[in-house]
Amino acid sequence: MTLDVAKPGRYEVVNVYGGRGLRARLADMGVYPGAEIEVLNYGNVGPVRVVSKGAVFGIGRGMAAKIIVRKLD
């Protein structure tokens, strides 16, 4: 599933579809294949709030739609 439709919980990042710039930006935030992240909110409005490496940040819906995740819980 893509991150933009993921419900709150723990996930593993499976893949990131996008150019080098997008992949590098997400990797700097700790979002890369094999990384464990936690989704904090769910809904169709606003950014997806994510915890990675102890930091909380938002990922816009367009970017989140390019991140493939697998549920861990």
C-alpha positions in Angstrom: 0.0 0.0 0.0 1.1 3.6 -0.3 1.8 5.8 2.6 -1.0 8.2 1.8 -3.7 5.6 2.6 -1.9 4.0 5.6 -3.7 4.0 8.9 -1.9 4.8 12.2 0.6 2.2 13.1 4.1 0.9 12.4 5.3 0.2 8.8 8.3 -0.8 6.9 9.2 1.2 3.8 9.3 -1.2 0.9 10.1 1.2 -2.0 10.1 4.9 -3.0 9.1 5.7 -6.5 10.5 9.0 -7.7 13.5 10.8 -8.9 16.9 11.1 -7.2 15.9 14.4 -5.5 12.8 12.9 -3.9 14.6 9.8 -2.8 17.5 11.8 -1.3 15.1 14.2 0.5 13.1 11.3 2.0 16.3 9.4 2.9 17.5 12.5 4.9 14.3 12.2 6.9 14.9 8.5 7.5 12.3 7.3 4.9 14.1 4.8 2.7 13.6 1.1 1.8 14.0 -1.1 4.9 13.4 1.8 7.3 10.7 1.5 10.0 8.3 4.4 10.4 5.2 5.1 12.4 2.2 6.8 11.0 0.4 9.1 13.5 -2.7 10.3 11.6 -5.2 9.1 9.1 -7.5 11.0 6.7 -7.6 12.7 3.3 -6.8 16.2 4.5 -3.3 17.6 5.2 0.1 15.9 5.3 0.7 12.4 6.7 2.4 12.8 10.1 5.2 10.3 10.5 7.8 9.4 13.1 11.2 8.2 11.9 14.4 8.0 14.0 12.6 9.8 16.8 11.7 12.9 14.7 8.1 13.8 13.9 7.4 15.4 10.5 4.8 15.7 7.8 4.9 14.3 4.3 2.7 15.8 1.7 0.0 13.6 0.1 1.8 13.7 -3.3 5.0 12.5 -1.9 3.3 10.0 0.4 1.6 8.4 -2.7 5.1 7.5 -4.0 6.1 5.6 -0.8 5.2 1.9 -0.7 4.9 0.5 2.9 4.2 -2.8 4.6 2.3 -3.0 7.9 4.3 -4.3 10.8 1.7 -4.4 13.6 
